[in-house]
């Protein structure tokens, strides 16, 4: 029965930022949920097995890159017979709209779920521009 199962969760994305991968581990594209409130966009990313020091979040221009590095956890007291959860690195990239306040982004992690709160910027108000005479 174990031989009949196929892993469909693993996908190798193209190079996210043009850099070369130096680790020879599988790359997993984590599943994400996106919620929108009146003031924020909330992004939830599943990265089981990734500790807080293994998370790397970068924002360059409008590209938000999320990477997670899961540590191998060898089991010394028993021998694993079957596993559906594979060990690998997580990578996911999002393109943000111009309506996100880049300086106000907050990130937290709990129980293998990364939570990013992306605050929306206030809409620009119309203003009258005075003409200066020379």
C-alpha positions as CSV (number, residue, x, y, z in Angstrom):
1,X,0.0,0.0,0.0
2,X,2.8,2.4,0.8
3,X,4.3,2.0,-2.7
4,X,1.0,3.1,-4.3
5,X,1.0,6.6,-2.7
6,X,2.6,9.4,-4.7
7,X,3.8,12.7,-3.4
8,X,2.0,15.6,-5.1
9,X,2.9,18.3,-2.6
10,X,6.6,18.7,-3.7
11,X,7.2,21.1,-6.5
12,X,10.5,22.6,-7.4
13,X,9.9,26.3,-8.2
14,X,12.1,28.2,-10.6
15,X,14.8,30.3,-9.1
16,X,13.1,32.8,-6.9
17,X,15.5,35.6,-7.0
18,X,18.1,34.5,-9.6
19,X,20.3,32.9,-7.0
20,X,21.6,29.3,-7.0
21,X,20.5,26.8,-4.5
22,X,23.3,25.4,-2.4
23,X,21.3,22.8,-0.5
24,X,20.5,19.4,-2.1
25,X,17.2,19.0,-0.4
26,X,13.7,18.9,-1.9
27,X,11.9,22.2,-2.2
28,X,8.3,22.3,-1.1
29,X,5.9,25.1,-2.1
30,X,4.0,25.6,1.1
31,X,0.2,26.0,1.0
32,X,-1.0,29.5,1.9
33,X,-4.3,31.2,2.8
34,X,-4.9,34.9,2.2
35,X,-7.5,36.9,4.0
36,X,-8.4,40.5,3.5
37,X,-9.9,42.8,6.2
38,X,-10.7,46.5,5.8
39,X,-7.2,47.5,7.1
40,X,-4.9,44.5,6.4
41,X,-4.1,41.5,4.2
42,X,-3.4,38.5,6.3
43,X,-1.2,35.7,4.8
44,X,-1.0,32.3,6.5
45,X,1.7,29.9,5.3
46,X,2.0,26.2,6.4
47,X,5.6,25.3,7.2
48,X,5.6,22.3,9.6
49,X,8.9,21.5,11.2
50,X,10.4,24.9,10.7
51,X,11.7,26.7,13.8
52,X,11.5,30.5,14.1
53,X,15.2,30.8,13.4
54,X,14.8,28.8,10.2
55,X,12.4,31.3,8.6
56,X,13.7,33.9,6.2
57,X,11.3,36.6,4.9
58,X,12.6,39.2,2.4
59,X,10.8,42.1,0.7
60,X,12.5,43.6,-2.4
61,X,10.5,46.1,-4.3
62,X,7.1,44.4,-4.6
63,X,8.4,40.8,-4.2
64,X,7.8,39.1,-0.9
65,X,9.9,35.9,-0.6
66,X,9.3,33.4,2.2
67,X,11.8,30.6,2.9
68,X,11.8,28.0,5.6
69,X,14.5,25.6,6.5
70,X,13.4,22.5,8.4
71,X,15.9,20.7,10.5
72,X,16.4,16.9,10.2
73,X,15.1,15.2,13.3
74,X,16.6,11.7,13.6
75,X,14.7,9.2,15.6
76,X,17.0,7.1,17.8
77,X,14.5,5.2,19.8
78,X,12.5,3.7,16.9
79,X,12.8,2.9,13.2
80,X,10.5,4.8,10.9
81,X,8.4,2.4,8.7
82,X,6.3,4.8,6.7
83,X,6.2,8.6,6.3
84,X,3.9,11.0,4.4
85,X,5.7,14.1,5.7
86,X,9.0,14.6,3.9
87,X,11.8,16.8,5.0
88,X,12.7,19.7,2.8
89,X,13.0,23.4,2.4
90,X,10.0,25.7,1.8
91,X,9.9,28.5,-0.7
92,X,7.1,30.7,-1.8
93,X,7.0,34.1,-3.5
94,X,4.2,36.7,-3.7
95,X,3.9,39.9,-5.6
96,X,2.5,42.7,-3.5
97,X,0.3,45.5,-4.7
98,X,1.3,49.1,-4.3
99,X,-1.5,49.4,-1.6
100,X,0.6,47.6,1.0
101,X,2.5,49.6,3.7
102,X,5.9,48.0,3.4
103,X,7.2,49.4,6.7
104,X,4.3,48.1,8.7
105,X,4.5,44.3,7.8
106,X,4.5,42.1,10.9
107,X,5.3,38.4,11.1
108,X,4.7,35.7,13.7
109,X,4.8,31.9,13.9
110,X,2.9,29.4,15.9
111,X,2.4,25.6,15.5
112,X,4.1,25.5,12.1
113,X,2.0,28.3,10.6
114,X,3.7,31.6,9.6
115,X,1.3,34.6,9.9
116,X,2.1,37.8,8.0
117,X,0.0,40.9,8.5
118,X,0.3,43.3,5.6
119,X,-1.3,46.6,6.5
120,X,-2.9,48.6,3.7
121,X,-1.9,52.1,3.0
122,X,-4.3,54.9,3.3
123,X,-5.7,56.2,0.0
124,X,-4.1,59.3,-1.2
125,X,-6.2,62.4,-0.7
126,X,-6.8,64.9,-3.4
127,X,-5.2,68.3,-2.8
128,X,-5.1,71.6,-4.6
129,X,-1.7,72.8,-5.9
130,X,-1.2,76.5,-5.9
131,X,0.3,78.1,-9.0
132,X,3.3,80.2,-8.2
133,X,3.9,83.3,-10.3
134,X,7.4,84.3,-11.3
